[in-house]
Amino acid sequence: MNAEREPIEKSYPRLFDTMAEILFRHDPLGINFEHNTDEYHPEVGTILPRLGSATSENEVLQIIHEEFIKWFDENMAGPKEKYADSAREIWSAWQKFKAGD
C-alpha cells in the first residue's frame, strides 16, 4: 500500500498532509493517540485520487465514507454522517488547491 500511496503523496504533498491532519483531528475511527499522526495516510492515499470527480461537499462525503468502508468494513466505518465535518474541511481544502492557493 505504501508504494501505491507514495506517488500521490509526492504529487500533492501539502494537500495530502492537510487531508491527513483533518482526518486525524476529527478521528472518525477513534485511533488518535496524539503520537500516531500518520494513522490516516493510507485512507488519504485512496481518497485524494477520487476528489477530481467530486463536484460538491456531499460527493466528498460519499467518497470518504466509501473509502473507509473499503479499508475497514461498514460496521467499523459507521454512518456517513460522522464524516461530515471532515468532508466539509476536505472540500474546502480541495477548492483552495484547485484555485492555486
PyMOL commands that set and color helices and strands:
alter all, ss='L'
color gray80, all
select helices_A, chain A and resi 2-11+13-26+41-53+57-71+74-77+80-99
alter helices_A, ss='H'
color red, helices_A
deselect
rebuild
show_as cartoon
